[in-house]
Amino acid sequence: MTDAVSAAPVLRNFAEFALLRMLGRSSLTIAWLATDRRTGQPVRLLASTYPVNSQAVRERCVEDAQRAARLVHPRLVPVRKVGCVDRFPYLVCDAEPSDLDASMVAPSAFSLDDVVRRGHDVLDGLSYVHEAGMVHGDLGNHTLVQDPTGRLRLWGCGLGIALASARTATASPAAPPPAIGHLLSREIAGCSLLMQHWLTGRVPAGEADMPTLLGQMNTLDLRLPIQLPQPVPESLRLILNRAIDLHPQRRYLHARSFERVLGNWHQTQLLDDNGFDSVLADRIRRGGHLPARPLLVNRVTQIVSMEQERLDTVVDVLLEDIGLSLGLLRAANSAEASAVSVDEAVITVNRAMLLMGTNGLRRVAGSMKPWPGTLKPTGMRAFETAMNRALLAGHLAETLAPAGMDAEAALLAAQFQHLGTLLAAYHFPDELQQIARLKAAGDVGSGQPISEETATLAVLGVDLPGLASAFLRLWGLTESLRQRVKPIPLDRRVISPTTPAGWIKLVASCANEIVALTELPQAAQPDALTSVLDRYHNALALDTEQVRSAMRRARDKLSRHLNTSATD
């Protein structure tokens, strides 16, 4: 027995354990730091807060805790014993001798980085429990433990499930038992409320008991307060508030969804180690970067048969498929073209074809996932809509390009400014629908609209240009291309560029702002177009008639492309 154990005063005995210090409690369970009186080993003991008179409830508490004890995960503390003494169901986990002098997970405010790290740890463990078909039962500060490395782990899984159900049945005898989805949603909300507690240093809504607080989540506004001890980015605020939204259909369906969003946000907003890359890389390994457009084989055959045609005619066909264009650019910038001397990065399909030839084209086309790739039928329409919008913007940029500018470079830049949306529509179709719902709903509390950037950060943890940049970085494509996927911010004044790359980005940004106007109500479009032309007047000096004429030509070209694809 250690000196710390022998010196600690015993408050009471419980079975073969000596209770030394209460670690925390809720209305369902109470946590103790204790020692095994037979071995002197320090342990953590979780028991029902009050005696359980129903034998059926006691038996279920023990059965649920035993079933949860079989779960093994780095974020879960292994269970040493499950039992019941004097109508008190309980479970025991080993503790470290240092725990005798350590405080529990403190209810004081933590730094933003610590809050997000802790929340992610909790969600990682909770996700595993939920994916195993169980719930924790009484998630709270008293059922969390900090390991020697500073990481949080969950303990006490399963013991409180029957206690919570019995409490609900007592409060509403006629009500049916809660569905598993309801229990999962409550625990996901509980994690958000824990993070709120850590951010503010105060219990949410002044209620210290988590089960009571969660029982009010459908009627009480539990969102993160506006006034906080430290600044909280709006995107993180939206991520946390989404878990406790008054409208159940807006909440996270799974703890894993919350965990991934929070992890992505942490990696992209607080760290500089390209953390989102691993998530995207996994999706690309399974589904390819983008699916081949329908009838790609026919298109490649057509291009090969055009080998004697002018190169720009061949390139014009290739540019109908953004995924194929990206594949060619990657191949031309990689070792596949090492036999050819490349003095500078390849940033146009025209130059890629010069280097690769039709044999290289065949290899690239053969490596692509056939349509529709991993897309489900429900996601195919959204992807095709996003693709057609990108193609239209590219054709418009090509038409608007001033004399002396590489029109293909302008076209590709306009297309690639949609790359984040295309990647999201293909690899994250469910999340893209959630983004649309968030934007449509706006901020329920303030009534203010939610920007696409904020909504995307809240759902994916990274904005759309960041998603595109991560993809180009993973593929090793040139920094010049990475800069072009980012349009000129709408709140930044447009000035005349001093470099060719700057002009290409400017024309692409202008084309995309014009295409975006087509989504506005018809009556609002003329004034909105005037605003865009005023914004770019000093650089491009376009007038309304020029833009309308250019848009007609761009639409005609897109229409011909769609008709050709349909009849190939």
N, C-alpha and C positions, 0 to 999 in steps of 0.2 A: 504494500500500500504506500503511495507517495505521501510526502509530507503535506502537500496541499490537500489531499483527500482526508488524511487523518486530522488536519486542523479545521476542516470545514464543519460547522455545526449542523447537526441533523435536525430537520424540522419535523419529520415524521417518517415512519416506515410504511412501505407499500410492498406487499409480498416480500420478496427477498432483496428489495431495493431500499436504500436510504435516500430520501428526498432532501436535497441540499438547498436548492434555489429555484424559484419559479422563473421560467424564461419568458413567459407570456401566456395569454389565454384568449379565447373567444367564448361566445355563449355555447359552443359545441364541445371544444376540447381545451385542455390545459397542458402546457409543456413544462417539464421539470428537468433540471440538471440533477442527476442522482449518481449513486455508486451501487455496484453490486456488492452486497455485504459479504458474499462468500469469497470474492476474488479481489475486491478493492478497485475493480475496473470502473472508471467513470462512464456513465451512459446518459443518453437523453431518453426521457420517458414521456410519452404522450398518452393521456387518458381522457375519458369523457369528463367534462366539467362537472356534471351532476350525475348522481346514480341513475342508472337506467333500469326502470322497474320491469319493462317488458322483456321476457326471456327471448322472444323472437327477434327483437331489435338487438339485444346483446349478442345473440348468435350470429346475426348478420354482420354486426360490426367486426366480430372476430374473423368471419369468413372473408369479408371484403379486404380486411387488412392482410390476411394470409395470401389472398390472391395477388394483391399489390406487391407483397414482399417478394414475389417471384420475378418482378421486373428488375432488370439490370441495366443501368445507364450511368454515365459519368456524372450527370447532374442529379442523381438520386442517391440518398444515403442508404446503404444496405440495412435491412431489418434483422435484428438479433432474436427477438422473441415477440410473440403475440399471445395475449391471454385475457382473462377477466377475473377480477378480484372484488368481492363484496359489491357486485352490481356495477363495477367500473371496468368497462373494456379498455384495454391499453395495448401499446406496442413499445418496444425498446430498441434503440439503435446505439451502437458504440459511440463514445465521444473521446476526444483527445484530452490528455491530462491538462493541456494548456487551456482547455475550455473552462476549467474550474475558476480561472482568474479572468477569463475574457467576458466581455459584455455580449448580450444578444445582438442581433441585427438592429442597429440603432435607428430609432424613429426620428433622427435629426436630418436636416437637409444635406444632401450630397451634391457634388459637382455634377454638371450635366453629363459629362463623360461617364462618371460612375453610375449614375442613374440608368443610362442606356445600357451599359455593360451588365448591370445587375438584372435589369428587366429582361435582357436577352438570355441570360443564364436561366432565369426562372421559366421563361417561355420555352426554352430548349428542353428542359426536363418535363414541363407540363405537356408539351406536344407529344413526347414519347408516351406519357401516361395515357393521353387521349387516344393516340393511335393504337394503343393496346386494348382499347374498348373500355377504359375505366376513367374515372375522374379522381381528383385528389381528395376532395371531400371537405377540406377546411384550410384553404390556402390563406396564409397570413404571415406576418412577421415572425410569429412564434413557431411556424413550421418551415422556416428557412434557416440554414446554417452556413456560415462563411468558412471555407476551408483555408488551410495555411497559405495558399497562393492568392487569396482574396476573391476567389470565385464562389458564387452562391450555389447551394444544393438544396433540394427539397427533401423533406422527410415527413413521416406520418401519413403516407398515402393510404387511402382506403378507410381509415378508422371513422371518419366523420360522415361517410356517405349515408349510412342508415340513420344516424343521428339527425342529419338535415332532413331526410325524408319523413322521419317521425315528427319532427317539429312542424313541417308543412302540414302533415295530416292532422295534427292537433289544432293548428290555427284554422284550417279549412277542411273539416271532416268530409264534406261532400265533394271536394275537388279531387280529380284524378291525380295519381302520382305524376310528378314532373317527368317530361320526356328527356331522353339523354341529351338531345340538342339543347334543351333549356339549361341543363346542368353544365354543359360545355361552355355555353355562352356566358354563364355566370362566372365561371372560373377565368375565362379570358378577360372579362370585365374586371375581375379581382386583381389580375396582374396589372392592368392599367391603373387601378386605384392605388396599388402599392407604389407604383412609380410616381404617381401624383403625391403620395405621402412623402416619398424620399425627396422630391423636388422642393416641396414647400416646408417640410419639417412639421406639418400639421396633418391630423387625420382628416380625410375628405368629409365635407359637410358636417364636421364636428362630431362624427359618429365613429367611435373607436372600435366597435364590434363589426367585423367584416361580414358575417352572415346577415346581420340586421341591415347593413348598408346595401348588400346585394339584393336583399328582399325589396328594396325601395327603388331599384334601378330603372324600373319601367315608369315610375311616376316622379322621380326626383332628378333635377338637373345636376349631374355629377361631373360636368365638364371641368377641365382645368381652369382655375380662376384666371382672370385677366391680369391681375396684379400678382407678381411672383417675386421671390427673393432674388432671382437671377433671370436674365433674358432667356426665353425659349423660342427657337425658330418656329415660324408659323407652320411649317411642314411637320415638325415633330408634334406640335400641339394637335394638328389634325390627325396624326397617326394615333395618338393616345385617346383623343376624344371619340374616334371612330369605334373603339371597343366598348364604349359606354353610351353610344348614341341612344336617344329615346326611341328611335325607330329601329326595331330589331332587324329589319331587312337591310339596314345600312351597316350593321356590325360585321366583324370578321366571322366567317363560318367556321374557321379552324384556328387553333392556337398556332399551328405551323405557319399559316398565312401571316399572322401577327409577328411571329418570330422572324420570318424572312424579311418582311418589310422593315422591321426595326434593325435587323442586322445589316441590310443593304444601306439603310439611312446612316447608320453608325460608320460604316466603312467609307461611304462616299462623302459624308458631310463632316465627320470629325477626324478621320484618318486620311493618310495619303499613301495607302498601299494597294490601291486598285482592288479593293475587296470585292466589288461587284463582278469583277472579271470572272471569278471562279463559278458564280451562278450562271452567267451567260455562256461561259465555255461549256458547261455541262449541257445546256440546252442545245448548243450548236452541235456538240458531239452526237446527240440523239436525233436531231432533226435537220441538220444542215443549216447553213446560214439563212437562206431563203429558198423556198421551193422553186423548181423550174416552172416557168409559165406553161400553161397547157399547150400541147403540141410542139414542145421544144425540139423534139427530134426532127419534126418536119421543117422547123425553122433553120436548124443547123444544116440539114440537107440542102435547103434552099440556098444557104450562104455558100456552102461548098460548091454548089453548081454555079454560083456567081463568081467563081474564082477569077474569071477573066474580066469581070466588071470592074468599074472604078472603085477604089477603096472606100470612098465616102458613101457610095451606095450600099456597100456591105455593112459599114459601120451603122448606117441609118437603121438597118434591120436589127442589128445587135442591140442598139440602144432602146429597143422596145422591151427588153428584159433586164431589169435593174440587177437581179441576182446574177445573171450571166455576165453583165458588165463588171460587177464586183469581182467575180471569179477570175475574169481575164486580167483585171488590174493586179490582183494578188499574184497570179501566176507570172505575169510579166515582171513583177518586182521581186520575184523569188528566184530560187536556184534553177527553176525550170528554164529560165532565160539566161543562165550563166554562160552559155556558149556564145552569147552575143554581148558585145561590149555595151554596157549601159552607163552612160556618163552622168545621167541624172534620173531622178525618180520618174516613173511612168504614171501619168495622171490623166491620160485620155485613152479611150478605147481604140481610137485610130492608131496611136503609137503602139498600143498593146498588140493589135493585130499585125502590125509591121514586124514586131519581134516574134510573135508566137506562130503566125500562119494558121492555116486551116487545121493542121494536125494538132496544134496546141488548143485550138478551139474545140476540137472533138474531145480531147482529154478533159477540159474544163466542163463541158456540157455533160460528159459521162459521169462526172463526180457529183453532180447535183442530185438532190432528192427529187424524184418525179412528183408532179402536181397530184394531190395537194399537200404532200409532205405529211407533217403531223397535224395539219389543220383538221378540225372537226367540221361537219357541215354548217354548224351555227357560226363558225368563225371565218368561213370562206368568203362570205359576202363582204364582211368588214375589211378583210385583207384586200380583196379586189377593188373595193372602193378607195382604200388608201393608196393602192398601187396606181390606179387611174388618176387620182389627184396628183400624185408625184409625177406621172408622165405628162399630165397637162402643164404643170408648173415648168417642167423641163422644156417642153416645146415653146412655151411662152418666153422663157428666158433666152432660148436660142433665137427667137424672133426679135426680141428687144435688144439683143447684144449690139453695141455700137460697132461701126466699121473699125476694122483692125483688131477686134477682140476675137479670141478663139471661141466660136459659137458653141462648139461641142463641150468645151470646158464649162461654159455658163450653164448649158443644159445639165451636165452631170452634177454641178454644184447645186442647182435647184432641185434635182431629184434627191441628192444625198441629204438635203436639209429635211427630207421626209424619212430618212433612214431610221431614225429612232421610232417613229410611228409604225413603220413597216416591221421592224424587229419586234416591237411590242405586240402588233397584231398577229404575228406569226408565233412568237415564243411565249407571249403572255396574254393570250386572248381574253381569258376570264378577268385578269387584272385591268385590261383596257376597258372592259364594260363597267367595272367598278369605278374607274376614273371618270367615265362619262356620267355615271349616276351621281358621283360627288359634285361634278361641275353643275349638273342640272339642278341638284338640290340646293346648292349654295350653303353658306354657313347658317344653320338653323337659328342660332342665337342672335347673331347680328343682322341677319337678312342680307348680308353682303355676298356678292358672287365669289366663287373660289376659282382662282386662275388654274389653267391647265398645268402649269409648272408645280404649283402647290399640291394639286390633286394627284399628280403623277408621283411626286415625292412621297406623298402620304400612302400611296398604294404600292409602289415599286421600291421606294427608298432612293431612287435616282430619277432625274428628269430625262426627257426624251433626247435632247442633245448629248447628255451624259451617257445614255444608253448607246447612242451611235458612236460616240468617241471610244467607249469601252470596246465595242465591236472592232472598230478600225485598229485600235491598239492591239487587241488580241491577234488580229490578222497581220500585224506588222506593216500596215500600210503607212504611207508617208505622212509626216506632220502636216504637209500642205493640204492633203485631203481631209485630215482631221479638223483643220481650221474651217474648212468650207461647209462642214455639216452644221455649223453654228450660225444661224442667221443673225443679222444685225438686230439687237434688242429693240423692241418697240418703243422703249422709253429713252433710247439714245438718239441724239441728233445725228443726222446723216451728213457726212462731209465727203468731199471728193477724195478718193483714194490716191495714193502716190505710187502704188505698185500694181502690176497686172493681176496678182492674186486678189488684191483688195477690190479691184474693179469687178472681177468675176463674182466674188462674194456679194458685192453690192447689187449687181444685176439679178443674181439668183434670189436675194432677199426681196427685192422689189417685185419680182415675178410671183413669189409665194404670197406676199401680202395682197397682191391683186387677186390671185386665185382664192385666197381666204374670203374675199368679199362675196364670192358666189354663195356662201353659206348664210349670208345675211338676208333678211326680208327684202323683197324686190324694191320696196319704196325707200329703203335705207341705203341702197347700193350707190346711187349717184353721189351723195354727199361723202360717203366713205371713200369712194374712188378719188374725189377731189382732194381729200385729206392725204391720201397716199401720194398722189402726184405732187402736192405741195411739199411733202416730206422729202421727195427725191428730186425736186425741181433743179436745185443748184448743180446736182451731179449729172442728171440724165435729160432734163428739160423736155419731158414727154408731155403731150397734151391728150385730152380725152379721146379724140378720134384716132390717134396713133395707137393707143392702148386697146381700144375696141377692135380696130383692124387686126392688131397682133393677136388678140384673144380669138377672133374668128379663125385666123389661120392655124392657131394652136389647136383649137377644137376640131378643125377639119382634119388635121394630121392625126390627132388622137382617134377620131372616128374611123379614119382609114385603117389605122393600126388595129382597132378592135374588130372591124369588119374582116380584115385579113386573117386575124387570129381565129375568128369564128368559122372561116371557110377553108382554112389550110387543110 
